């Protein structure tokens, strides 16, 4: 996950983000997609899911900075328990 990418993606609406996620998930299930392509799709999907979470937090009333900081705190705390 890359914070600058998530920050930029979080500018889009939930509908746009969800549409993109659905399209990439469908592409990942298509025959003939190489392992390298799947890795790229997976990285993009990871960033999109982060952007969705940040966008939802912004919609719920958090500032963009707080939403991004809280998301990164959550991500970096995974596995540290």
N, C-alpha and C positions, 0 to 999 in steps of 0.2 A: 504494500500500500504506500502510496506517495501523497503526502499532505497537499502539495501544490495542485496535483491532479484532482484530488477530492474537492479541494476548495473551488476549482474552476467548474467541475461537474455539478456541484451543489447550487450553481446559478440556474440550472434548468428545473423545470417543474417536475413534480412527482410523476405525472403522466408521461412526460418525455423520458425520464430516467427508467421508469418501468417498461416502456416500449423498447428501449434499447437493451435492457436486461433480457427481455423475452426474445428479442431477435438474436442476441449473442448466444443464449442458451440453446436456441433452435440450431444455430450454426454449429455449435459444439457437438451436437448429436448427429450431424450430417456425415455420411460415409465419405471417406476420402480426405478428411481433415487430418493433417499430420500432427505428430506429437508436439512439434515446435509451435504450430498454429494454436493447438489447444492450450499450451502454456501462455501464449499471448492473450488469448481469449479469457483465460482464467485470471490473469493479472488485471485485465480491463474490468472484468466482472467484480473482482474484489474491490476495486476503486469505485465502481458504480454502487455497490451495496453500501460502502462507506458514505458516499455522497447522498444516498437515499436516507440513511440514518441522520446525517447532518441536516439535510433539507427538512426532514420531519421535525427535528429539534427546533429549527428556525421557525417553522410554521407554528409550533407550540409556544413560541414566545421568547426563545433564547436569542441572544445576539449571535451574529455569525461567528465572532471570535470565540465566545463561550461554547457554542455548539461544536466548533472545530477542536477546541482545547479539550472539552469533555470527551469527545470521540477518541482523540489520540490517547488520553489518559486511560480510557477503557481498553483500547487496543494494546497499549504497552504494558498494561497490568496483567494481561492474559498470560498464564504460565508462570507468573512470578509468585504465586501463592504457595 
